[in-house]
């Protein structure tokens, strides 16, 4: 019979085995309907790292109790793999937030390469430590011991957690939507799991606090993103019309002369011809291109953006701080920049939009009325575009 006295780490291993089973269940439920291809890839990578950590940790726990007695080199390799899995999980979390919050930078590729250096360095040193004992070593009783240099790995791990936390809190402070603000704050909470674990594992060394906390955050993240299917457009990842209506009801109920609400409605010009001539796949690419343009412009004006339906989009911000014409100009110029690489190439088209807007400076309960005002201006500008481009 096993007992806590004889095998004190056995409950630790059993708990992590259950975490492993539950994590596999979450992994199995992940699919592209709850996020973009890149986001889902990073979530999968996070769970793979977590599964790797759990598997190696279970072997470590059984080795600590003497249930397993692997050779010295194998024991060192198992612990190195566990440490690498934890660091990779932190790195993939960073990449997930990078995709989810749409980091924008003209030198993004260079930054991506730079952020790979710490994780690559840690992985190499962990592997070398199997032979040198730099970060950790296995003592004569087959116990895993960390050295003072292991602090370097901890610093790298917290770097990959801290940067998304700061960025998430910054985004939460800038957005107007309660749903988005709640989402970004949830991302920031991910930093709490390893902090709590680090503080308490010395007090409760035989409780797998890190494994439990990480699983809790993965589950919260999965449920939150799955719930977002109700409010997000599957193709572009933008807010959908349902979420737009809720946001507008919230904004218009607080509109004043000092803080008026500015709504833009936009329609891609000749979108039907793009589908007819180049196919629906290229039509989808056009919608995604314009969505990315809106994201970049929205970050400048702290705006709420949504796909209204088909090739129509909405952009909502506070009117007192910005001139409508300036925002329209920025959208048009950003779209031209996004199209610059395609112009002149074979089988390409020029992507442009018509825009209408409406301002609400008093409390308003009728959301449809402000949409109608913006849509009427959009319709007039659409007619002008067709006349000018006959």
N, C-alpha and C positions, 0 to 999 in steps of 0.2 A: 504493500500500500504506500502511495505517495503521501507525504505530509508537508505542511508548511515549514516545519522545523528541519526536516531532512532535505527538502528541495525548496528553498525559499523563493527561487526565481521562477518556479513552475507556474504559479498564477499569472505572473508577468507574461510568460510565453503564451498561455492560453488566451489571455485578454487580447494580445496582439494577433493571435490566430483569428479571433472573431473580427477584429478590425480589418484584417486582410480579406475575409469573406465578404464583409459589408462593402469594402472598397471595390472589390471585383463587381459587385452588384451595381454600384454607381457607374463604374466604367462601362458595363454592358448597356446601361441605359443612355449613355451619351450618344448623341447623333447631331448631324449638321442643322437640324431644325431649331436648335437652341442657341445658335451662334454662327459666326463665320467659320470658314474652313480653318483659318489660322488660329482662331480662338479655341476651337475644339481640339486642334492638334496640341496646343499648349496645355489644355486641361488633361488630355490623354497622357502627355509627357509627365505632368505633375503626379498623376495617379500611378504611372509606371514607376516613378521615383519612390513614391510612398510604398508601393508594393515591394520594391527592392529593399527599402529600409526595414520594413516589417519582417521580411523573410530572413534577412541577415541578423536582425535583432533577436528573432526567435532562436536561431542557432546559437547566438551569443549567450542568451539566457540559459539554454540547456547545457551549454559548455560550462557556464559559471557554477551550475549545480552538479557537474560531473556526469550528467546523463549522457552527454556526448563528450568524446575526448579526441578531437581532431588533432592532427599533427601541428606543430608550432607554426609552420608556414601557412597552412590552410586556415588556422585560427586568425592569423594576422590578415590574411586576404579577405576573410569574411568581414572583419571589422573595418577594413579599408573600404570595402564595397558599401557597408552601411553608412560610413561617413560621406562617401561620394554621393550616395543616394540622397542624403539630407541636403547637401549643397546643391545638387541638381534640381531638387524640388524647389528650393528657394529661387534658383535661376529661372526655372520655367514659370514660377509665379510672377516674376518680374516681366517675363515676355508676355504672359497672358494679360497683365494689366496694360502693358504697352499696346497690345492689339485692342483690348476692350475700350480703353479710353482714347485711342487714336492719337498717340503721340505724333506730333507733326514737326518735322525738321528737314531742311534741305540737305543736311548732311547725315540723314538717318542711317544710311548704310555704313558710314564711318563709325557712328556711335554704336551701332549694332556690333561691329567688329571689336570695338574697344571694350564693350561690356562682356564679351566672351573671354577676354584675357584672364580675369580673376578666376572664373570657374575652371578654365583650362589649367591654370597654374595650380589650383587646389587639387584637382584630380591627379595631376602628375606627381605632386608632393605626397599625396596619400599613397599612391602606388610605390613610390620610392621608400616611403616610411615602412613598408612591409619588410624591407631589407635593412634600413638604417635606423629605424625607431625615432625619426625626427619629430613627428607629430604624436605618435603613440607607439607603444611596444607591448608585447605579450610576455608576462613574467614567467618564472619557472613553474608556477601553479596553473598556467594557462589562463590567467586573468588579464583583461584588457586595461591598460593604464595610459592615460593621456599625459603628454608632456606640457611644459609651459608654452611651447611653440604652437600648441593647438589653438591658442587664442587667435592666431592668424586666420584659421579656417572659420572661426566664429565671427570674426570681423567681416569676412567676405559674405558669409550667410546673411548677417544683419544688414549689410549694404544692399543686397538684393531684396530685402524686405522693407528697408527704410525708404528707399527711393519711391516705390509705388505708394507707400503710405503718405508721404509728403505730397505727391502729385494728386492722389485721391482726395485728400483733405482740401487742397487748393481748388480742385474742380468742384467739390461739394460747396465751397464758399462762393463760387461764381455762378452756378446754375440757378435758375428760377424754379424749376420743377421739383416738387417734393419727392416724387418717385426717384428722380435722378440723384437728388441729394442723399436720399436714404441708401441708394445703391453704392455711391462713392464712399460713404461713411462705413458701409459694410466691408468694402475692400480694405479700408484703413484698419479695421479691426483684426485683419489677418495677422498683423504684426504682434497682436497680444498673445496668440497661442504659444509661440516659442518663448516669449518673455515670461509668461506664467510658468511654463515648463522648466525654464532655466532656474527660476527662483525656488520652485517647489521640489524639483527632483533631488536636490541635496537633502531635503527634509524627508521625502518619501522615495528613497532610491529604488524600491522594489515595485513601484507603481509606474506603468508606462504612460506617464502624463503627456509626453511629446506626441506619441502615437494617437492617444485619445483626442488631444487638442487639434491635431492636424486633421483627423477624420471629421471632427465636429465642423471645422471650417470648410472642408471639402463638401460636406453634406449641405451646410448652409448655402454655400456658393452654388451648388447644383440646383437646390430648390429655388433659390432666388432667380437664377438665370432661366430655369424652366418656366417659372411664373411670368417672366418677361415676354414669353411668346404671345401673351394676351395683348401686350402693348407695343410690340416691335414688329416692323416690317421685315419679313423673312429675307427678301432679296438684298435690300440696301443696309439693313441693320438700324435704320432710323426709327424714330417714333412713328406709330401708325395713326390712323385717323381717330381711333377711339381714344388714344392717349392725348392726342391734340385737342379733342373736344373737352376732355377733363381739365387739361391745362388752361385752355381758354376760359372756361367757366371760372376757374380759380383766379386768373389774372383780371378778367373783366369785372369781377365782383369787388376788386380793390383799385380799379382805375380811377385816377383823379387828374385834375388839370396839371398838378405838379409831376405826376408819374403816369403819363398816358401810355397806352399799349399800342404798339405798332405791329400790324400784321401784314406780311407780304405773301402773295400767292404767285407762284411761278409755274410756267408751262413750257416744256421743251418744244421748240419750233420744229414742225415737220417730223415729229417723232414717228408717225405712221410710215413715212417714206423710208426711214432708217430700217424699220422692221421689214418692210416690203423688199427693199433693195439688198440689204446686207444680212437679213435674217434676224430671228428673235434673240439669238445668242448675242449678237452685236448690239441689239436693242437693250438687252440687259446690261451689257458693258457700258452703254451710254448712260443708263440710269445710275449705275454705280459710280461712274466718273463724276457726274453732277452731284451725287450724294457726298463724295469726298470733297468737292469744291465747297459745298455748303458747310461741311464740318469745319473746314479751315477758316472760312469767313465767320461762322458762328462763334468760334473760339475768340475771335477778336472783339465781337460785340456782345459776348455773354448771352447769346440767343438760344432759343429753343427751336429745333428744326424737326420737321416731320414729312413723311410722304403722305400726301392727301389722298392719292389714288391715281393709278395709271402713271402718266408722266407729269403729274402735278405735285408740287411741293410747297410747303409753308415754312415761313421764317418769322419768329415772333421775338420782339425785344422791347425795351422801354424806349419810348419815342423822345423823351426830353433830352437825352444825351446825344442823339445822333440825328442827322438829316437823312430822310428817306432816300434822296437822290445819291448821297454819298454811299450808302449801303448797296444800292442797286449798281452803282458804278464799280464797287469792289467785287460784287458777285460776277458781273460781266467780265471784268478784267481778269479775275482769277480763273474763270472758265476759258478765256482765251489762252492764258498761260498753260492750262492743263491740256489744251488742244494743240499747242504749238508743235509738239513733237510729231503729231499725226499729219499735220498739213503738209502737202507736197508728196506724201507717200501714196503708193497705189492703193485703190480700194479704201479711201478714207472719205470723211465727210466733216463739215463744219458744224459743231454743236453750239447752239445758241438758245436763249430763253426769252420769253416775254414775261413782264412783271407788272403786277398791280398791287396796290397797297391801300390800307385803311387805318385811320387813327381813332382810338376810343379814349376820351379824356374824362368820362363820367362813369359811375357805376352802371354796369349793363348786365342784364340777366339773359338777354337774347343773343346767344352766340351766333345764330344763323345770320343776323343782320349785318354784323361786321364782316363775315365771310362774303356775304352778297355784295357789299360795297367794294371789297378788294377784288372780287371776281368780275364785277362790272368794269373796273379799270383794266384788269387783265384782258378782258374780252376786247376792249377798245384798242389796246396796244397790240394785241394779236392781229387785229384787222389791219392796223397800220403796217405791221411787219409783212403781212402777205402782200399788201399793195406795193411796198418798197422792194420786194423780192420776187415779183412776177417775172 
